[in-house]
Amino acid sequence: MQNLFHLGAHCTDDGLLIKSILRNRGPLSSEGILVPGPGRYRELLGDASTTLRGEPASEDTEAMLMEVVCDDDSADRIILSSENFLCRSKVALGADGLYPKAAKSAWLRNCFPNHDVEFAIAIRNPALLVPDILAGLNDVEQQETLTELSPFTLRWSDVVADILEANPDTRLTVWCHEDAPYIWSEILRELTAHDPYTTLEGAYDMAEAMMTPVGVDRLKSFVEGHSDLTESRRRKAIAAFLEAHVREKAEDTTPDTPLLDWSDKLCTDLTAYYDEDVTRIAALPRVTFIEP
């Protein structure tokens, strides 16, 4: 059995990815790909991994977990998703940078020691990610985080390296959240590993979430009239419709940093550093990097 853990990250798709995959439960099931509802496993796996604390589950424990998660003996692959698999958002930022507990991904992996495990994660420009994470914390949590935070420790390559080092027998799929509207269908394909001749619903879900209702209707009409779109033409169409019909909030890419007191120059430098970090990540062994 192949178990795919989608790790988030926080403040990226906000649950939209698993919803897109769940829309295709039927056709995926016919290919042996199981997509259980998140309520079925999130608390269970959180409790189990905390109890095991990184130790491999016994055969009985593993069998119990698999029985709860998987109700189809013919399944070959299971898709599991939670932005809290690595940690809660209040500890996603620390003195050591982004996701200082990323190595705890091994706790998840060892819930299923006799099965193949893969991980997947979306990364995002820290100049935009950090303000959004802080906005979801209470006043005390914000101050605790701000006391420890150092901007140039916010390296996604460290997070990726920690996951890979803690899980030497796993692969990791990575993409930039900024690219997600344009590569959503590829993300769905990579995570589910479905037959390439199977067409999944939801290929435009992320783009539509960023558009006005008028834009969504016009994109749907365009897609219905162009059933033979290549990936390249699909991306160009999405870019054109987003440019013309993006929602005001979705269009804002300016960091909202009153709590952080980050200057425009610092945000620009962080963005450049993020771009360099992305290049490093894409070149790492055992990483599948999805890009336009």
N, C-alpha and C positions, 0 to 999 in steps of 0.2 A: 504494500500500500504506500502511495505517495501522499504525504501530508504537506500542504502549502500553508504557511503562516504569513498572512499579510499584516505587517507591523504598524501600519499608519503611514506617515507619522502624524502627530497632532497638527491640527490646523492645516490639513491638506484637503483631502476630498470629503471630510466630515461624514463619512459613512456612505457616500454615493457609490463608491466602487463595489462594495459588497451588494448594494441594492441593484446595480447594473447586472452583476453576475447572477443574483437571485432571480432576475427576470427571465433567465434562460435555464432555470432548473430542469425543465422537461427535456429539451434536446441534449443538455449536458449529461443528464442521468442516463440517457440512451447510449452514451459513449463511456459509461462507467465513471463519470465525474460527479461526485456528490457535493452538494452545497447546502449544508444544514443551516437552519436559522441561527443567528448569533446567540439568541437567548438560550439555546440548547447547550452551549459549550463555554461561554466566556467566564462565568463564575466558576464552573466546574474546573476548567483548566487553570484558572487563577489559584484556586484552593489547592489543587493537586501539585502544581509547580512549587507553591510556597511550602507545602508539607514536605515534598521531596528535597527541596533546596539544592537542586542540581544533581542529586544522585539518580541513577537510572531507575525507572519504575520496575517493580517486580513484574513477573509475567502475569500474575493475577491482577495487579493494579492496571497494567497496560491493557489487559483484556477488558477490564471494567470500563476504562476510559473510552476504548474503541467501541464498545457496545453502546455506550450512551451517545457518542458522537456520530457513529455510523450505523444506520439502520438498514443498510443494503449490503449484503454479503458479496454481491457481484461488483461492487465499486472498486476502482483501481486508484482513484485520486480523490482527496478531500480538500476543499478550500475553506480555510478558517481565517477570520479577520477581526481585529480589534486594535484601535489606536492605543489601547492601554496594555497590550501584551508586554511591552518592555517596561512600562511604568506609567503612573498617573502623570498628568500634565504638570502638576505642582513640583515634581522632581525631574522634569525633562531638561531643565537648565540648572547648571551648577558651576562650582569653581573650576571643574575639569572640562567644562564646555557642554556640548549637546549630549543628551542621553548618557550620562556617566555610568548608568547601569546597563548599558547595551550588552555586556557580556552575559547578563542574566538570560539572554535569549537561549543559552544552553539549558536553562531550567525547562523551557518549553520543549526543546529538542528531546530531552531525556524523559519526557512523559511518554514518548513512543520510541524507546531505544531499539526496537526490532523492526522499525519501519523507516523508509526513506523520508527525509524532511528537507524542505526548501523554505527559504524566507524571501519576502519581497517588501520593499519599502520605498515610499516617495520621499524625496528630499526637497528642501525649499530654501530660498535665499534667507539667511538669518536676519538680514536687515528688515524683512517683512514678517518672518516667522516669529521672532522674539516678541514684538509688540502684541501680536495676536494671542500668543500663549499667555503673556502677562495679563491681557484683558480678561481672560477667563479665570484668574485667580482672585482670591479675596485680598483685602488690604495687608494682612499679616503675611500671607504667602508671597505677595508682591515684594514687600520689603525684604523678606528673607532671601528671595531670589536676587534682587538688585544688589544686596550686600556682597554676594559671591560672584556676580557675573563679570566676566572679562571678555569684551567683544571678540578679540582675536584668538580666543580658545574655541570659538564656535565653528569647529571643522567637522563637516560630515565625513570626511575621509577617516577621521578617528573612529567615528561610530561604526562605519563599515568595517574597518580593520578589527575593531573589538568583536563584532559579530562573527567575522570569518575566523579569527583566532580562537574564539571560544567554541566554534563548531567546525572542526577541521574536515568533517565529512559532508558538509552541506554547501549548496550554492545559494547565491543571493541575487535577486533581480532588483534593479534600481532604476528609477526614472526621476526627472525633475518635475515637480508639481507645475512649474511654469509652462511645461510642454504638454501637460496632460490633455487639454482640450483637443490637441492635434493628433495625439497618439493613443487616444482612449481605446480604439479597437485593437491596437497592438498590445496594450496592457491587458485587456480581457483575454486575448489569445495566449499571451505568454503565461499568465497566471493559471488559466484553466487547462492549457495544453490541449485544446479541443482540435478536432479534425479541421484542417485548413479549408476544407470545402464546406464546412458548416458556417452559416451566416448567423451571427448572434444579434439579438436586439440590444439597443442601448449604446451603439457605437458613437452616438452624438450626445450622450447624457451630460457629460461635463461641459461641452460647448453650450448646450441648451440652458444649463444652470446659470450661465453667465450672460444670457441674452434677454432682451425684452420679449414679451409675448409675441409681438409682431415679428421679431427676428426669428423666433422659434417656428412660427407658422411658415414663414418664407423659406427657412432652411428645410423644413419637412417637405414643402412643395418642390423645392429644387431637387432634393434627394429622390423623391418619388419619380421625378421626370428624368433622372440620370442613374439608372440602375447599374450601369457598367463603370462606375467611378473607380479609377485606380487609387492606390493609397496617396500618390502624389497629388492628384486632382482633388481628392477628398480633403487633404490638408489645406490646399489653396482655397477651396470653397469655405471651409471653416474659418480660415483667417479673414476672408472677405466679409463673411456674415458677422463675425465678431467685431470687425472694425466698424461696420455700419450699424450694428444693433446691440452693442454691449450695454449691459445695465450700468448705471452710474457707479454703484459701489464696486462692481467687478472691474470697472475700468481703472479705479484708483490704485496705482502701484507706488504711491508715495508713502514711505514708512510713517506711521503715526507714533511718534516717540516722545510724548510729553513726560512720561514716567522715566524714560531712559536718559533724556537730555542728550541724545545723540545728534551731532551736527550733520549737515548735509554731506560734508566731505567724508565723515566717518562712514555714513551709509553707502556712499559711492565706493569707498575703499573696501568695505565689507562685500559689496556686490562683485567687485573685481576679484576679490579673494575667493568668493564662492565659485565664480566661473573657473578659476584655476583649480579649485578643489574638485569640481565636476570632472575636469580632464584627468586628474589623478585617479579618481574613482573608476572611471570608464576603462582604465588600463589595468586594473587590478585583476589577478587571477581569481577564478571562480565567481566573477561578477558578470551577469548579463545586464548590459546597460541599454535601455530603450531610449531612443532619441529620434527626432523627426528626420 
